[in-house]
Amino acid sequence: MDKTITLNTGARMPLLGLGTFKMNAEGEAEAAIASAALMGYRLFDTASSFRNEEATGRGIASCGVPREELFITTKIWNNAQRIGNIESAFERSLDRLGLDYVDLYLIQWPVPGCYLDTWHVFEDLYRSGRVKAIGVSNFNEFELDDLMMHADVIPAVNQIEYHPLFREDGIRRICQQNGIVVQAYAPLARGAYMGRDVLRVIAEKYHRSTAQVGLRWILQKGCAVIPKSSHDERLLENSQIFDFELEPMEMEAIDQLNENYRCASIPEDLQT
Ligand SMILES: NC(=O)c1ccc[n+]([C@@H]2O[C@H](COP(=O)([O-])OP(=O)(O)OC[C@H]3O[C@@H](n4cnc5c(N)ncnc54)[C@H](OP(=O)(O)O)[C@@H]3O)[C@@H](O)[C@H]2O)c1
C-alpha cells in the first residue's frame, strides 16, 4: 500500500502522521518527534490551540530530517478568525514553529459568521506560497457545502474525528467525492476501543494489536490517520499498519462498532 495520498494541490501527503495534542510536558514533543522521525514518520500535526508549536518547531529542527521531506500542519483557533487577525495569527504560528512555510493550514473549527472570511484570507496565504495547502477541520456537510459554494480554492483536507466508535460516513463520502482528503483525528478514540472483542479477535488473526487494526480500518476507508503517542513502543506499533489488509467481512464487523462516541469536545464558544 502506498504510504502517501495526493492532495488536490498535487502534493503528496503521508497517510500516517504524529498527533501532538497534549504534548505539553517539558521536552515531550521534541522527544516524540525525534523518535517518530527515526521510525519513518514525516507528518507532524500541531495547532495554535495545542500550545506546543514552539516545542514542535524545536522537534522538527532537531529531528535530522530535511525540512522538504517533512509535512507540517498547524491550525487557526476560533478567536483569531476575525478580519484583521487571521494573517497575524498565521505569522505567529510560523514564528513559533520557526518555519517559513507550512504544508497544511487548517481552520480548526467552523466559527459561524467567520469561516468564509477566514477562508478568503487562507486563499491569499495559499497564493503567497507560505502555505502549501489549505483545509478545514470539524466541518460537517452543511458547512463544507457552504464553503465550497463560496470558495475559489477547494479545501485539500477535512480533519475530523473518525474511528470505529465514531464513524460519520456522510461527511467522509462528501469529502471523498469532492477530492478532499479526510484525515482522521483521535483515530485511537484515545484508547477507548482497545478492549473490544471484535477488534481483539481480528488483531489475533493478524498478530497485531487492536490499535493497529483500528488504524488499518481507517486507512481502508480511504482516510489518513494522525495517532498521538509519547511512548516509543506505541509510536512504532502505530506506524506498522501498511503491511496487512483487512478482509471485507472484517471491515463490516468493525463498522458495527459505531456508537457515535465522540471523544473530542466541541469548544464552548461554538456550543449553542
Ligand atoms: N482538529 C481537531 O480539532 C483535533 C482535535 C483533537 C485532536 N487532533 C489531532 O489528532 C491527534 C490524535 O488525536 P488524539 O491525540 O486526540 O487521540 P488518539 O490519537 O486517538 O489517542 C491518543 C491516546 O492514545 C494513547 N495511545 C497511543 N497509541 C496507543 C496504542 N498503540 N495503544 C493504546 N493506547 C495508545 C496515547 O497515550 P500515550 O501518549 O501515553 O502513548 C494517548 O493517550 C492529536 O494529537 C491532534 O494532533 C485534532
The ligand as a Gaussian input file, in Angstrom:
#p B3LYP/6-31G(d) Opt

LIG

0 1
 N       -8.622000      19.134000      14.549000
 C       -9.003000      18.968000      15.799000
 O       -9.925000      19.642000      16.309000
 C       -8.299000      17.937000      16.638000
 C       -8.851000      17.549000      17.844000
 C       -8.187000      16.562000      18.585000
 C       -7.029000      16.008000      18.100000
 N       -6.489000      16.412000      16.916000
 C       -5.208000      15.842000      16.393000
 O       -5.342000      14.422000      16.283000
 C       -4.293000      13.784000      17.018000
 C       -4.733000      12.440000      17.543000
 O       -5.859000      12.555000      18.374000
 P       -5.802000      12.435000      19.969000
 O       -4.428000      12.726000      20.462000
 O       -6.889000      13.258000      20.499000
 O       -6.207000      10.920000      20.257000
 P       -5.657000       9.464000      19.790000
 O       -4.512000       9.605000      18.873000
 O       -6.863000       8.696000      19.369000
 O       -5.228000       8.816000      21.172000
 C       -4.110000       9.253000      21.891000
 C       -4.104000       8.477000      23.216000
 O       -3.968000       7.066000      22.957000
 C       -2.814000       6.560000      23.603000
 N       -2.181000       5.606000      22.671000
 C       -1.362000       5.879000      21.636000
 N       -1.016000       4.767000      20.981000
 C       -1.622000       3.737000      21.612000
 C       -1.633000       2.342000      21.414000
 N       -0.960000       1.777000      20.402000
 N       -2.362000       1.574000      22.264000
 C       -3.065000       2.132000      23.291000
 N       -3.095000       3.473000      23.510000
 C       -2.370000       4.274000      22.693000
 C       -1.935000       7.751000      23.888000
 O       -1.188000       7.557000      25.067000
 P        0.424000       7.782000      25.149000
 O        0.735000       9.094000      24.530000
 O        0.668000       7.748000      26.604000
 O        1.033000       6.618000      24.409000
 C       -2.958000       8.864000      24.107000
 O       -3.437000       8.848000      25.432000
 C       -3.999000      14.802000      18.119000
 O       -2.809000      14.537000      18.797000
 C       -4.032000      16.081000      17.321000
 O       -2.827000      16.247000      16.599000
 C       -7.126000      17.361000      16.171000

